[in-house]
Every structure is written in C-alpha cells, then in structure tokens.
C-alpha cells in the first residue's frame, strides 16, 4: 500500500500545522480529504466528499481519522 492511500480525515476546523495529521501528510505523503467548509460541517456534504475521494482511488484505502473525522468514518 502506498502512503497516499492513507486518507486523513480531520475534524472540525481542520488540523493545524502542529497536528499529527499534518505531520503524516508532510512526512509520509498521506492524503488529506479536504472539506469545503471546515467551520460548518454538514454530514451530507462531508460524506459526499469522502465518497468522491474513495471512489476516485484505484484500490483500497485506509482511513486515519481524528475528532469529527471519526464520526465521518463511522458513518
């Protein structure tokens, strides 16, 4: 598995520069799933974005979630 197949799911307000998800993205090349509105999360919007990213991948992915991203992964 390629490190870019690890999808980072940040929580409310995204993950800042000192956050472990940012470190993984920078050091290992993991892929952050960007949401269009980090301040006003809407389940349908966030779920649709994750689905789009996963379906665009050629193979399996691993979800690495934090905070509200954990609820997104569970949903």
N, C-alpha and C positions, 0 to 999 in steps of 0.2 A: 504494500500500500504506500502510495506517495503522501508526504505530509500535506500536500494541498488538498487531499481527500478528507482531511480533518476539517470539519466545518465548525467554526466558532460561533456560538450563539450568545451574544452579550445580553445583558438585561437592560432595564430601564436606564436611560441616559447614555447607553453605550459603555464601553470600557476605556478608561483613560490611559494616558501614557505609562503609568506605573502598574497597570493591571496585568495579571498573569496571561490573560488572553492576548493582550497587545504584545507581550514578550514572545509568546508562541508564534504569533503572526510574523513578527520581525525576525526571530532567530531560526525558526523552523519552516517557514513558508506555509503555515496553515491558512485557511481561507475564512475570513470574517464574513458572515452573512449580514450585509448592511440593510437596515430598515429605513424606510423613507421618513419616519417620524419617531425619533428616539424619546421624545418628551411625552407624546400622547399615544401609547401603544394600543392598537386595536387588534384583537385576536384574529379576526378575519384577514386583515392586511398582513400581519406578521406571518400567519400560517401560509397565506398565498405566496409570500416572498420566499419562505423556506421551501415550499413545494416546487417553485420555479427553479431554485438553485439545485435542489436534489435531482429533479428530472433532467436538468441540463448536463448532469455528470454522466460519464460513460460507464461507471461502475459503482460499487458500494462506497458509502461514506461513513464516517464516524462523527457523531455529534458531540461536541465539547461545550457544554452549556454552563452558564452562571446566572444566578438570580432569576429574573423573569424569563431568561432563555431556557431555564429548566422546565418551566411550565409550558413553554412553546414546544420543547422536545417531547414532553409527556402528551401534549395534545395531539 
